Amino acid sequence: MPSELENAMESLIKVFHRYASDDGKSTTLNRRELRSLMENELSNFLQSQKDPAAVDKIMKDLDTNGDGQVDFEEFVSLVVGLSIACEQCYKMHIRKSVKH
Ligand SMILES: [Ca+2]
């Protein structure tokens, strides 16, 4: 039976490929697919970004090899960045609940 962490990794791969396969080219996300993924799977984060061009900027940041597509490796850096930010909040939350 897969562990909790293995399940999380599998989810990451599945979600990426579900959106990446929208255009029949399943190995990368184009701009529209990235927008769709973020609107559905990262809606809280996206709503916190007041900038309407946020997805375009994120796309530009993620596309490190400059091919206009986001591959899995590039996508993972977004997840890692957001996870690090979330973990900061989580630590603050723990510290607060310990004090009470
Ligand atoms: Ca790319």
Residues whose N, C-alpha, C, O or C-beta is under 5 A from the ligand:
A	BS01	CA	D63 T64 N65 G66 D67 G68 Q69 V70 D71
